[in-house]
Amino acid sequence: MSANVGTWDRALRVVVGLALIALALTGQIGVWGWIGLVPLLTAAIGFCPAYRLFGLSTCPIASRRAT
C-alpha cells in the first residue's frame, strides 16, 4: 500500500472531514456528516482506495516512482 495522497490533498481532506463532523455534531446535516471520518482516515494514512481504483495520485513521490 503505497502513498497516493499528497500534502495539499491531505490538508484539504482534514478540513473537509472536520467540517462534516462539526456539522453533524451541531445537528445541521444529521448523521451523514459522520462520513467525514473517511477523509480524515485517508488523510491520516496517506492512501485513498478510490485513487488506486482510478489510477490517480496526488503524491509527488509516488508519481516519480511510476516513471
C-alpha positions in Angstrom: 0.0 0.0 0.0 2.0 3.0 -1.3 1.1 6.6 -0.5 -1.1 8.2 -3.2 -2.4 11.3 -1.3 -0.2 14.4 -1.5 0.3 17.1 1.1 -2.3 19.6 -0.2 -4.8 16.8 -0.7 -4.3 15.6 2.9 -4.8 19.1 4.3 -8.0 19.5 2.3 -9.3 16.1 3.5 -8.6 17.1 7.1 -10.5 20.4 6.7 -13.5 18.8 4.9 -13.6 15.9 7.3 -13.6 18.1 10.4 -16.2 20.4 8.9 -18.5 17.5 8.2 -18.1 16.1 11.7 -18.7 19.5 13.2 -21.9 19.9 11.2 -23.1 16.5 12.3 -22.3 17.3 15.9 -24.3 20.5 15.8 -27.2 18.7 14.1 -27.1 20.8 10.9 -26.7 17.9 8.5 -27.6 14.8 10.5 -25.8 11.5 10.7 -24.5 11.8 7.2 -21.9 14.2 8.5 -20.1 11.3 10.1 -18.9 10.3 6.6 -16.3 13.0 7.4 -14.4 10.2 9.2 -13.5 8.7 5.8 -11.4 11.7 4.6 -9.8 12.0 8.0 -8.8 8.4 7.8 -7.4 8.6 4.3 -5.5 11.8 5.2 -4.0 10.1 8.3 -2.8 7.0 6.4 -1.9 8.8 3.1 -3.7 6.3 1.0 -7.0 6.5 -0.8 -8.5 3.3 -2.2 -10.6 5.2 -4.8 -7.5 6.9 -6.1 -5.9 3.4 -6.6 -9.1 2.2 -8.3 -9.0 5.0 -10.9 -5.2 5.1 -11.2 -4.8 8.6 -9.6 -2.2 10.0 -7.3 -1.5 13.5 -5.9 1.6 12.3 -4.1 4.7 13.7 -5.9 6.9 10.9 -4.6 4.6 8.2 -5.9 4.4 9.9 -9.3 8.2 10.0 -9.6 8.4 6.2 -8.9 5.9 5.5 -11.7 8.1 7.0 -14.4 
